[in-house]
Amino acid sequence: MQSLKDALALLEQVEKILNNYTPKSEEDRKLLNMLISKNMKIEAEAYAKYIRV
């Protein structure tokens, strides 16, 4: 089972990728939209767990 530290490290990798990324096409736009949607789901789950602690 992975830990929250592992999840944080993965998010830091995503952040680095985004910082060095320049979208160039409609496909990039679609992928960014999917990333934003996934991030919103992750944030909602994290807030729900945070509130329970």
C-alpha positions as CSV (number, residue, x, y, z in Angstrom):
1,M,0.0,0.0,0.0
2,Q,1.3,3.4,-0.9
3,S,1.5,6.2,1.6
4,L,0.5,9.8,1.4
5,K,4.2,10.7,1.1
6,D,4.2,8.7,-2.1
7,A,1.2,10.5,-3.4
8,L,2.8,13.9,-2.6
9,A,5.9,12.9,-4.5
10,L,3.8,12.0,-7.5
11,L,2.0,15.3,-7.4
12,E,5.4,17.1,-7.2
13,Q,6.4,15.2,-10.4
14,V,3.2,16.4,-12.1
15,E,3.9,19.9,-11.0
16,K,7.4,19.8,-12.6
17,I,6.0,18.4,-15.8
18,L,3.4,21.2,-16.0
19,N,5.9,23.9,-15.2
20,N,8.0,22.8,-18.2
21,Y,5.2,22.1,-20.6
22,T,3.9,24.3,-23.4
23,P,0.5,23.2,-24.9
24,K,0.5,23.3,-28.7
25,S,-2.6,21.5,-29.9
26,E,-6.2,20.7,-29.4
27,E,-5.1,17.3,-28.0
28,D,-3.0,19.1,-25.4
29,R,-6.1,21.1,-24.5
30,K,-8.1,17.9,-24.0
31,L,-5.4,16.4,-21.9
32,L,-5.1,19.5,-19.7
33,N,-8.9,19.4,-19.3
34,M,-8.7,15.8,-18.2
35,L,-5.9,16.6,-15.8
36,I,-7.9,19.5,-14.3
37,S,-10.9,17.2,-13.8
38,K,-8.8,14.5,-12.2
39,N,-7.2,17.1,-9.9
40,M,-10.6,18.4,-8.8
41,K,-11.7,14.8,-7.8
42,I,-8.4,14.3,-5.9
43,E,-8.9,17.6,-4.1
44,A,-12.5,16.7,-3.1
45,E,-11.4,13.4,-1.8
46,A,-8.5,14.9,0.2
47,Y,-10.7,17.6,1.7
48,A,-13.3,14.9,2.7
49,K,-10.7,12.9,4.5
50,Y,-9.1,16.0,6.0
51,I,-12.4,17.0,7.6
52,R,-12.9,13.6,9.1
53,V,-9.6,13.7,11.0
